[in-house]
Amino acid sequence: MAMADFLVKAPSAGRGPIEYTHEDDALRIFGFWVFIATDMVLFASLFATYAVLYRHVGHGPGPLQIFDVTGFATETFILLTSSFTCGLSTYSMHRGQKGWMMAWMVVTILLGISFISFELSEFITDVAQGATLQTSAFLSAFFTLVGTHGAHVSLGIVWMTLILIQLAIRDLTPTTARKAFVVSLYWHFLDIVWIFIFTIVYLLGEMS
C-alpha cells in the first residue's frame, strides 16, 4: 500500500475527537463505560472466588505444579504490547490517518490471536497432566477466571475484525470512529484485568 493511502489529512485544529462528533455517539460511549463497570463486577466476583478457593487443591496439582513462568510471562508481554498497538491505532484515528489506524488494528488482532493460542496451549497442557475443572476447587476457580478473560479477548478479536471491515467499506466516519474507540476501551480494560490475573493468580501462585 502506498504511503499516500496511509496519510490522510488530519482533523482541523480545535475540533473535538471524531468519535464525539454527534451527541448520540457520545451517549453510546457513555453507555459502554456503564457496561465496563458491570463487567468489572463480574471479574471482581471471579477474583473473590479464586481468592477463597486457590488453596483448596485436594488431591490435584497446585499452582506450582501447573504454572509455567515462561508461558504466562509471554502471554503478559503479548497482551501488553497489543494494548500499546491498540493505543497507536486510536492515535492514528485522531490524526485522521485511516491507513495507519487499520494497520495497527491488524497488528493488535494478530497479537490477540497469539495470546489466545498461548493460553489454549497452556490449558491443553494442564488437562493432559490431569488438571481439569473437576479436579479441585482451585482448578475450577482458575479455569473459570482465566477462561472468562480469554473468552472476552476472543470476542474482542472478532469485534475488532468486524470494525476493520467496516472501516474498509465505509471509510473513517464519526460512526466508525466511535465503534473503533469503544472497542479500544474494551481492549484496554481486558489488559487491566490481565494485570490483576498476572499478579493475583500467577505471581502469587508461584510464591505460594
Beta strands, then each sheet from edge to edge (+ up, - down):
end
